[in-house]
Amino acid sequence: QSIIDEGERKKVKESIESTGRNIIEIDLKQMESFAGNLLQLGEPGNKVVVISNLAFSSLTTNQKQILSTESKILNIPIPVIQKCGGGSVRCMIAELI
């Protein structure tokens, strides 16, 4: 919903799909609940999705099932960070490559 232009949305979707990653579409309300600020960690066969309680509770049953297909889900309460800091779990974890 945040990419209004259909052509641009298609380009973004194709670009992400070309990396072999799955897309779970979220709506604007879920975005405001930090559902886009989750992080998948680990290696194949041993992956964990780290997500805040607020973001997790905004997801549909189907979205949760998709996430749990190849990852264990770890949802954590961070209400102060989200309310006062404006960030979520992804902002709190350094990605090292």
trRosetta pair geometry for C-beta under 8 A, 3 or more apart (Angstrom, degrees):
i j d omega theta_ij theta_ji phi_ij phi_ji
1 27 5.5 47 -5 -146 140 61
1 28 4.9 -88 93 -40 138 92
1 31 7.9 -135 60 -9 107 134
2 28 6.5 131 -64 -94 84 87
2 31 6.5 89 -47 -74 129 170
3 8 5.5 -140 -176 106 112 104
3 9 4.2 148 108 -86 123 83
3 12 6.0 -134 -93 18 169 149
4 8 7.9 33 65 54 52 124
4 9 7.9 -154 71 -46 12 114
5 8 3.9 62 85 15 112 113
5 9 6.5 178 89 -16 56 84
6 9 5.5 -54 -145 35 31 114
6 10 6.4 33 155 -21 65 104
7 10 5.8 -53 -151 33 30 112
7 11 6.6 31 151 -19 63 104
8 11 5.6 -52 -150 34 34 113
8 12 6.4 33 153 -18 66 105
9 12 5.9 -56 -150 37 30 110
9 13 6.2 30 153 -19 65 109
10 13 5.7 -56 -146 38 29 112
10 14 6.2 27 157 -17 65 108
11 14 5.9 -57 -145 39 27 108
11 15 6.2 30 155 -22 63 109
12 15 5.7 -56 -149 35 28 114
12 16 6.5 24 156 -15 64 106
13 16 6.0 -58 -150 38 29 107
13 17 6.1 24 156 -15 65 112
13 23 6.4 -20 -139 -63 83 170
14 17 5.7 -57 -141 42 30 110
14 18 6.2 39 156 -31 64 105
15 18 5.8 -52 -151 25 27 115
15 19 7.6 26 151 -19 56 100
16 19 6.1 -58 -168 26 38 110
16 21 5.7 -75 173 70 84 113
16 23 5.7 89 110 -75 138 111
17 20 7.8 68 178 -62 42 15
17 21 7.2 -117 -104 62 30 67
17 23 6.7 -53 -69 -21 85 117
22 66 6.9 -161 143 175 143 114
24 63 5.4 102 -174 -141 126 91
24 66 5.4 158 -97 98 119 144
24 67 6.9 -11 -56 -60 164 86
26 30 3.9 -120 -174 94 107 133
26 31 5.7 138 114 -56 118 75
26 35 4.7 173 -136 99 154 131
26 36 6.0 -144 45 -60 147 88
26 58 8.0 54 -154 122 117 115
26 59 7.8 -64 -111 -104 106 76
26 63 7.5 70 -89 -126 83 150
27 30 5.1 97 53 12 67 103
27 31 7.1 -119 106 -7 36 91
28 31 5.2 -50 -147 34 36 118
28 32 6.4 37 154 -19 66 102
29 32 5.7 -52 -151 36 32 111
29 33 6.6 25 149 -12 62 108
29 58 6.8 -163 125 -157 86 121
30 33 5.5 -61 -149 43 35 109
30 35 3.9 -25 166 16 94 148
30 36 7.6 105 124 -30 90 80
30 55 7.6 73 -173 -149 77 69
30 58 4.6 153 -121 141 72 123
30 59 6.8 81 -135 -82 125 53
31 34 7.8 51 178 -71 33 16
31 35 6.3 -75 -79 45 32 94
31 36 5.4 13 -124 -7 75 120
33 54 5.1 -150 -171 148 88 93
33 55 5.4 152 130 -99 87 50
33 57 7.5 -112 178 71 142 81
33 58 3.8 134 86 -47 156 154
34 37 4.3 -48 -171 34 88 122
34 52 5.6 25 94 36 136 131
34 54 6.0 64 40 92 112 112
34 55 4.4 -84 91 -71 83 111
34 82 6.1 -97 -25 -125 147 119
34 87 7.9 89 -119 167 130 32
34 88 3.8 135 -167 -67 141 149
34 89 7.9 118 153 12 130 77
35 38 7.0 -18 -175 -22 43 106
35 51 7.7 19 -135 -154 52 121
35 55 4.4 157 -87 -158 50 91
35 58 5.2 -111 -60 84 119 124
35 59 6.0 143 -130 -68 124 85
35 63 8.0 -2 -168 156 132 153
37 51 7.9 125 90 -133 65 70
37 52 7.4 15 87 1 108 112
37 55 6.5 -134 56 -83 86 151
37 87 7.1 174 -159 -176 154 62
37 88 3.6 105 109 61 143 131
37 89 6.3 139 131 46 95 69
37 90 4.2 -133 -174 16 74 118
37 91 6.7 -20 -164 -17 126 89
38 49 5.6 16 166 -179 127 98
38 50 6.4 168 -163 82 75 49
38 51 4.0 -18 -111 -91 111 94
38 52 8.0 -133 -88 8 76 66
38 55 6.2 -176 -59 129 96 150
38 67 7.8 -26 128 -130 165 136
38 88 7.8 -48 -66 125 44 131
38 89 6.6 24 -122 65 46 121
38 90 6.5 38 74 -52 3 106
39 49 7.3 161 82 -154 36 56
39 50 5.1 -11 61 54 89 99
39 51 7.9 177 24 -68 56 60
39 89 6.2 -132 12 116 105 102
39 90 4.8 143 -48 -102 107 78
39 93 5.6 -135 51 64 165 140
39 95 7.3 -146 -149 -79 132 105
40 47 5.7 2 -176 -176 100 117
40 48 7.3 162 -153 83 54 40
40 49 5.1 -27 -97 -97 74 74
40 50 7.9 178 -87 15 24 70
40 71 5.8 -101 -134 -93 103 156
41 47 6.9 155 81 -155 40 66
41 48 5.2 -19 62 63 92 90
41 49 7.9 160 17 -92 70 25
41 50 6.3 27 0 -10 116 110
41 93 7.6 -93 -67 168 130 152
42 46 4.8 -138 -176 111 125 72
42 47 4.0 -175 72 -109 124 45
42 48 5.3 107 -24 10 129 76
42 71 7.5 152 45 -124 132 95
43 46 5.5 21 60 58 76 97
43 47 7.0 -144 60 -70 20 76
44 47 7.1 -4 -108 -39 25 108
44 70 7.9 -44 -138 -177 65 120
47 70 5.8 31 47 133 137 84
47 71 4.0 -70 108 -103 104 88
47 72 7.2 167 94 19 55 69
48 71 5.9 139 -118 -169 12 99
48 72 5.1 -27 -110 66 73 92
48 73 7.6 146 -163 -101 64 17
48 74 5.4 15 -178 -4 112 117
49 67 5.2 -59 14 -178 171 111
49 68 7.9 -102 23 -79 130 51
49 71 4.4 91 -24 125 94 143
49 72 7.3 -168 22 86 72 41
49 73 5.0 -22 64 -111 105 67
49 74 6.9 173 81 27 50 70
50 74 5.2 -21 -106 73 65 105
50 76 7.1 -6 -165 4 88 114
50 89 5.0 -149 132 156 101 145
50 90 8.0 152 89 -69 101 57
50 93 6.7 93 78 -32 151 155
51 55 4.9 -118 -180 87 99 121
51 56 4.9 120 114 -62 121 92
51 67 7.9 -8 -26 -170 147 158
51 73 6.5 -26 25 -164 118 95
51 74 7.3 142 27 79 67 53
51 75 5.0 -32 81 -104 87 79
51 76 7.7 152 82 20 38 71
51 89 6.2 -148 -121 27 19 146
52 55 4.6 91 57 11 86 101
52 56 6.7 -151 92 -6 43 89
52 75 6.6 35 138 -161 14 80
52 76 6.2 -59 -118 70 49 67
52 77 7.3 75 -163 -122 78 22
52 78 5.2 -88 -122 37 111 102
52 82 6.3 104 -169 -59 166 134
52 88 5.0 -103 -19 -156 132 104
52 89 5.3 -173 -48 -25 81 104
53 56 5.6 -58 -142 40 30 112
53 57 6.1 27 161 -19 66 108
53 75 5.2 105 -87 154 53 108
53 76 6.6 -101 -33 99 84 21
53 77 4.7 3 -4 -89 135 65
53 78 7.6 159 16 17 89 62
53 79 7.8 -35 56 -55 116 84
54 57 6.2 -60 -148 36 24 107
54 58 6.7 22 153 -21 60 108
54 78 8.0 -88 6 59 108 73
54 79 7.1 120 -45 -96 120 71
54 82 5.9 156 21 163 154 178
54 88 7.8 -120 62 -118 114 116
55 58 5.8 -61 -155 31 32 112
55 59 7.2 40 150 -32 64 99
55 75 7.6 -154 68 -134 85 105
55 88 6.4 67 -38 -156 132 149
55 89 7.8 -100 20 10 142 109
56 59 6.0 -49 -161 15 37 115
56 64 7.5 67 -162 -102 80 108
56 73 7.1 122 -121 166 123 127
56 75 3.9 -18 -33 -117 158 144
59 63 4.1 -127 -168 89 102 126
59 64 5.1 124 118 -55 128 84
59 67 7.5 -23 -166 -5 162 137
60 63 4.7 98 51 5 77 101
60 64 7.1 -141 94 -3 42 86
61 64 5.8 -57 -151 37 31 112
61 65 6.4 34 151 -22 65 106
62 65 5.6 -53 -149 33 32 113
62 66 6.6 34 153 -21 65 102
63 66 5.7 -51 -151 32 33 112
63 67 6.5 32 152 -16 64 105
64 67 5.7 -55 -149 38 33 111
64 68 6.1 21 157 -13 67 112
64 73 7.1 -34 -156 -49 85 167
65 68 5.9 -63 -142 43 28 104
65 69 6.9 56 152 -52 61 87
66 69 5.9 -29 -163 -12 33 118
67 71 6.2 -61 166 61 69 113
67 73 5.8 64 123 -83 119 118
68 71 6.5 -105 -124 71 32 66
68 72 7.4 33 -136 -121 78 26
68 73 5.5 -60 -86 -23 90 112
76 89 6.6 111 50 -90 112 126
78 81 4.3 -23 162 35 108 121
78 82 5.8 110 105 -21 86 96
78 88 6.9 133 78 -146 133 56
78 89 6.6 155 11 -68 150 77
78 92 7.4 -130 -135 -24 162 155
79 82 5.8 -64 -144 43 31 106
79 83 5.8 21 164 -14 70 114
80 83 6.0 -60 -137 43 26 103
80 84 5.6 -13 177 17 66 117
80 85 7.5 60 130 -7 64 101
81 84 7.0 -69 -124 54 15 83
81 85 4.6 -33 -163 32 57 132
81 87 6.1 -62 163 72 99 82
81 88 7.0 126 117 -108 115 31
81 91 7.8 176 168 76 122 119
81 92 6.8 -16 -158 -63 159 128
82 85 7.0 -22 -60 54 13 87
82 86 7.5 64 -162 -103 38 13
82 87 7.1 -112 -100 75 50 36
82 88 5.8 36 -94 -91 97 76
85 91 7.6 178 133 106 123 146
87 90 7.6 -124 179 68 95 74
87 91 3.3 -63 -179 49 131 164
87 92 7.0 142 122 -41 122 80
88 91 5.8 105 50 13 45 103
88 92 7.5 -99 124 -4 32 101
89 92 5.5 -66 -149 39 38 111
89 93 6.3 17 161 -9 74 112
90 93 6.4 -70 -143 41 28 98
